[in-house]
Amino acid sequence: METADIHSNNFYTKFSFEVLTGNEIDNVYNHCESSFPSLWQLGKNELSIAINGANYARMIVNGNKAIAYLLADYESDNCHIERIAVSQDYQNQGVASSLIHQLIIDMEAKGISKFSVNTNKNNSAAVSFYKKMNFSIYGQIYPVYHRFLHIHEKFK
């Protein structure tokens, strides 16, 4: 478990990054999955399959409560973010940015420097977030943008 300072409610709080396993399905489902529009929400079974299928699964917890999670798959020099969710109570407070930053640190240690994510082009909040995180549009498969991030010096 690692701890990190995350900007929350105008002050910095220590939360912990933890490996996300299927044992945490209720915690993650109850606190984070509702952050997705209903079309993109997974049921508990589908979320469990996604967690167990990802070769990188991390969550941020506050006490015993999951407040965010990230699922990704990586191989060779590429890492693809499959799913990222932040509890509605913690959105717009730097939590998702912290997850991405930790992912970059963890992947860089494995020699991985290319990152991608698929985002619905009509999800303006997600598009703005990934732009803020220095992802750029690589291509478009309607209605989803495919984005790549190459590690920049500011992350090192």
C-alpha positions in Angstrom: 0.0 0.0 0.0 1.2 3.5 -0.9 -0.1 6.7 0.4 -0.4 9.9 -1.5 -1.4 13.5 -0.9 -4.5 14.2 -2.9 -6.2 17.6 -3.0 -9.7 17.1 -1.5 -12.2 19.8 -0.3 -9.5 22.5 -0.4 -7.0 20.6 1.7 -4.6 17.8 1.2 -5.5 14.4 2.6 -3.6 11.2 2.8 -5.3 8.4 0.9 -3.9 5.0 0.1 -3.4 3.4 -3.3 -4.1 -0.3 -3.1 -4.2 -3.3 -5.5 -7.8 -3.8 -6.5 -8.9 -7.5 -6.4 -12.3 -9.1 -6.9 -12.6 -9.3 -3.1 -13.3 -5.5 -3.2 -16.1 -5.7 -5.7 -18.9 -4.6 -3.3 -16.8 -1.7 -2.0 -15.9 -0.5 -5.5 -19.3 -1.1 -6.9 -21.2 0.7 -4.1 -19.0 3.8 -4.1 -17.6 4.3 -7.6 -19.7 2.7 -10.3 -22.5 5.2 -10.0 -20.1 7.9 -11.3 -20.7 6.5 -14.8 -23.8 7.4 -16.8 -26.2 4.5 -16.7 -25.3 3.4 -20.2 -21.6 2.8 -19.1 -22.3 1.3 -15.6 -21.4 -2.3 -15.1 -23.2 -4.8 -13.0 -21.3 -6.4 -10.2 -20.6 -9.6 -12.3 -19.3 -7.6 -15.2 -17.2 -5.3 -13.0 -15.7 -8.4 -11.3 -14.8 -9.9 -14.7 -13.2 -6.5 -15.7 -11.2 -6.3 -12.5 -10.0 -9.9 -12.7 -9.2 -9.5 -16.5 -7.1 -6.4 -16.1 -3.4 -6.9 -15.5 -3.2 -3.5 -13.7 -6.0 -2.8 -11.2 -5.6 -0.1 -8.5 -8.0 1.7 -6.2 -7.7 4.7 -3.9 -9.3 4.2 -0.5 -10.2 6.6 2.3 -10.3 4.6 5.5 -12.1 1.5 4.3 -14.1 3.2 1.5 -13.1 2.9 -2.1 -13.2 6.4 -3.6 -11.7 5.6 -7.1 -10.4 2.8 -9.2 -8.4 2.4 -12.4 -8.2 -0.7 -14.6 -5.5 -1.0 -17.4 -3.8 -3.6 -19.5 -0.2 -3.4 -20.6 2.2 -5.3 -22.8 5.4 -4.5 -24.6 5.7 -0.7 -24.5 2.0 0.1 -24.4 -0.5 0.6 -21.6 -4.3 1.0 -22.3 -6.5 2.5 -19.6 -9.7 0.3 -19.7 -11.7 2.0 -17.0 -11.4 4.8 -14.5 -14.0 5.9 -12.0 -14.1 8.3 -9.1 -16.9 8.5 -6.5 -19.1 11.5 -7.1 -18.1 12.9 -3.7 -14.5 13.1 -4.8 -14.7 14.3 -8.4 -12.9 17.4 -9.5 -10.5 17.1 -6.6 -7.4 15.6 -8.2 -8.2 11.9 -7.5 -8.4 10.8 -11.1 -5.2 12.7 -11.9 -3.5 10.9 -9.0 -4.6 7.5 -10.4 -3.1 8.4 -13.8 0.1 9.8 -12.3 0.5 6.6 -10.2 -0.1 4.5 -13.3 2.6 6.4 -15.2 5.0 5.8 -12.3 4.2 2.1 -12.1 4.4 1.6 -15.9 7.6 3.7 -16.3 9.2 1.2 -13.8 8.3 -1.5 -16.3 9.8 0.4 -19.2 6.4 1.3 -20.6 6.0 4.8 -22.0 3.0 4.8 -24.3 -0.5 5.2 -22.9 -3.9 5.1 -24.6 -7.5 5.5 -23.5 -10.8 5.4 -25.4 -13.3 8.2 -24.6 -16.7 9.0 -25.9 -16.3 12.2 -27.9 -19.5 13.6 -26.4 -18.3 13.1 -22.8 -16.9 16.7 -22.5 -15.7 16.1 -18.9 -13.7 13.1 -19.8 -12.3 14.8 -23.0 -11.3 17.8 -20.9 -9.7 15.6 -18.2 -7.6 13.7 -20.7 -6.5 16.8 -22.5 -5.5 18.3 -19.1 -3.4 15.1 -18.5 -1.6 15.7 -21.8 -3.3 13.0 -23.9 -3.8 14.0 -27.5 -6.2 12.8 -30.1 -4.5 10.0 -32.1 -7.5 8.9 -34.1 -11.2 8.5 -34.0 -13.4 5.4 -34.2 -16.9 6.9 -34.1 -18.1 7.9 -31.5 -14.9 7.2 -29.5 -11.6 9.0 -29.5 -8.5 7.0 -29.1 -5.8 8.9 -27.3 -2.1 8.4 -26.7 0.1 9.9 -24.1 3.8 9.7 -24.3 5.6 10.4 -21.0 6.7 14.0 -20.8 9.5 15.3 -18.6 6.9 16.8 -16.2 5.9 13.4 -15.0 9.5 12.4 -14.1 
